[in-house]
């Protein structure tokens, strides 16, 4: 029984390490999208979405980074979906990168 307990404990520790590494990769990807220096994005929420987006069978698990209210013109709320390996699945608004380029050009 003690071996089973330690096995479960070790597996939980490994799962926590993998989840932390996945979050760090996804957070770095979001930082790369937002650019340097990032605009004021308001309150950030992060969520691990287990079922994906429903229509995205390729990515059943992904990180959801939500921001709002932002100072990006035309995008008061921003949501970025990132896969566990750091690949961008979807952004809301869909033209977020173009809006960020325009925002950085204004000199804010």
FENLINLIN-V670798 format. One record per residue. N is the residue number from 1. SS is DSSP state (h for helix, s for strand, l for the rest). D_CENTER is the distance of its C-alpha to the mean C-alpha in Angstrom with 2 decimals. Layout:
n	ss	d_center
N	SS	D_CENTER
N	SS	D_CENTER
This chain:
n	ss	d_center
1	l	38.98
2	h	37.86
3	h	36.52
4	h	34.43
5	h	33.04
6	h	32.14
7	h	30.65
8	h	28.33
9	h	27.51
10	h	26.76
11	h	24.61
12	h	22.56
13	h	22.23
14	h	21.13
15	h	18.52
16	h	17.17
17	h	17.19
18	h	15.36
19	h	12.57
20	h	12.45
21	h	12.56
22	h	9.75
23	h	7.48
24	h	9.26
25	h	8.86
26	h	5.10
27	h	5.67
28	h	8.65
29	h	7.53
30	h	6.00
31	h	9.32
32	h	11.23
33	h	10.52
34	h	11.57
35	l	14.54
36	l	17.00
37	l	17.86
38	l	14.88
39	l	16.29
40	l	16.62
41	l	13.62
42	s	15.18
43	s	13.82
44	s	10.19
45	s	9.17
46	s	6.68
47	s	7.86
48	s	8.49
49	s	10.06
50	l	13.17
51	l	14.96
52	l	12.56
53	l	13.59
54	l	17.23
55	l	18.28
56	l	15.84
57	l	17.81
58	l	16.50
59	l	13.10
60	l	14.24
61	l	11.37
62	s	7.64
63	s	4.50
64	s	4.65
65	s	4.14
66	s	7.86
67	s	10.37
68	s	14.09
69	l	16.78
70	l	16.16
71	l	19.04
72	l	18.10
73	l	21.15
74	l	20.71
75	l	17.12
76	l	17.48
77	s	14.25
78	s	11.04
79	s	8.27
80	s	5.65
81	s	5.32
82	s	4.72
83	s	7.76
84	l	8.96
85	l	10.73
86	l	8.27
87	l	9.53
88	s	8.35
89	s	9.55
90	s	10.00
91	s	9.83
92	s	12.02
93	l	14.41
94	l	14.93
95	l	16.65
96	h	14.04
97	h	14.87
98	h	18.54
99	h	18.25
100	h	16.65
101	h	19.50
102	h	22.00
103	h	20.71
104	h	21.04
105	h	24.48
106	l	25.77
107	l	25.75
108	l	23.93
